[in-house]
């Protein structure tokens, strides 16, 4: 049975009051941005930065680098993944703005290294079938992406979302964040259902924001599951408070930053 949770139920709180430096607030690497979808990487970057990540790296197509550095000059743009030489304190968000063709052999081999966390989004979700991850990755499918993993229709998934989340987590040894009405989190014997959110999130870009937010909070926090819950809940809560239609991705991120600062 899935246990319901609200933002107010979550115990994890990042502490920004004690003396510290940028390395204390997490290192996040975002990989993605296929042709036509550079905006997805921009949204994931902004979500990570504005939710408190200490350092953000990006690996994307060269044509997107000038805009990234213009908008976010603190971001470190990697031309090669080999420029990263320390892995155990790094959280990787792989997939925003991609299809399956983006993940070449270099990226696949890179993702098998021993990172603090790995979040797979969009075209990278299917890598749970191919990569031998050092620890269970976090995947963020909607019903269409989930249908490709277990070869059933999205309509079938929507009639039994809880069973779907459980099957995916058990079959692929991953933490499943099944997006949609009452986003579900499933791993092992843990089954959770968010009670925050509304249909305003059914718009392009909000999933890229959630992936960046999950990565950011997992990088900052010591409790992975509570970090995922916080990301899902604050993402949904800010959508509720905005209203019923017409939100821009950047507006949602700004609301998330304010909400996290108030916790």
HUWOMO-V618963 format. One record per backbone hydrogen bond with DSSP energy under -1.0 kcal/mol. CO is the residue of the C=O (numbers start at 1). NH is the residue of the N-H. E is the energy in kcal/mol with one decimal. If there is no record, write none. Layout:
co->[CO	CO]
nh->[NH	NH]
e->[E	E]
This chain:
co->[3	5	6	7	21	22	25	26	27	28	29	30	31	34	38	39	40	41	42	43	44	45	46	48	49	55	56	57	58	59	61	62	64	65	66	67	68	72	76	80	81	87	90	90	91	92	93	94	95	96	97	99	102	104	105	106	107	110	113	117	118	119	120	121	122	124	125	126	127	127	131	137	138	139	141	142	143	146	147	147	153	154	155	157	160	161	162	163	164	165	166	167	168	175	176	178	183	184	185	186	187	190	191	192	193	198	199	201	203	205	206	207	208	209	210	211	212	213	214	215	216	217	223	224	225	226	227	228	229	230	231	232	233	234	235	236	237	238	239	248	249	250	251	252	253	254	255	256	257	258]
nh->[193	195	9	10	24	25	54	55	91	57	93	59	95	37	42	43	44	45	46	47	48	49	50	53	52	28	76	30	78	32	64	65	68	69	70	71	72	75	58	83	84	90	116	117	29	119	31	121	98	33	34	102	104	108	109	110	111	113	115	92	138	94	140	124	125	127	128	129	130	131	133	175	120	177	179	146	147	150	151	152	157	158	159	160	164	165	166	167	168	169	170	171	172	139	186	184	194	178	192	176	190	187	3	185	5	201	202	203	206	209	210	211	212	213	214	215	216	217	218	219	220	221	227	228	229	230	231	232	233	234	235	236	237	238	239	240	241	242	243	252	253	254	255	256	257	258	259	260	261	262]
e->[-2.5	-2.5	-1.6	-1.5	-2.0	-1.4	-1.5	-2.1	-2.7	-3.3	-3.3	-2.6	-3.2	-2.3	-1.7	-2.2	-2.2	-2.7	-2.5	-2.5	-2.1	-2.8	-2.8	-2.3	-1.4	-2.5	-2.4	-2.3	-3.0	-1.8	-1.9	-1.3	-2.0	-2.7	-1.9	-2.5	-3.3	-2.0	-2.1	-1.6	-1.9	-2.2	-1.9	-1.0	-2.8	-3.3	-2.7	-2.6	-1.3	-1.6	-3.8	-1.5	-1.4	-2.6	-2.7	-2.1	-2.3	-1.8	-1.6	-2.5	-3.1	-3.1	-1.8	-2.3	-1.8	-1.8	-1.7	-1.9	-1.2	-2.7	-1.3	-3.0	-3.3	-2.7	-2.5	-2.6	-1.9	-1.5	-1.1	-1.0	-2.0	-2.4	-1.0	-1.2	-1.8	-2.5	-2.0	-2.7	-2.5	-2.1	-2.4	-2.8	-2.2	-2.8	-2.3	-2.0	-2.9	-1.8	-2.8	-2.6	-2.8	-2.3	-2.9	-2.6	-2.2	-1.6	-1.9	-2.1	-1.5	-1.9	-2.1	-2.3	-2.2	-2.4	-3.0	-2.3	-2.3	-2.7	-2.5	-2.1	-1.7	-2.2	-2.0	-2.2	-2.5	-2.4	-2.2	-2.6	-2.8	-2.7	-1.9	-2.0	-3.0	-2.2	-1.2	-2.1	-2.2	-1.3	-1.5	-2.2	-2.2	-1.9	-2.0	-2.3	-2.4	-1.9	-2.6	-2.8	-1.7	-1.1]
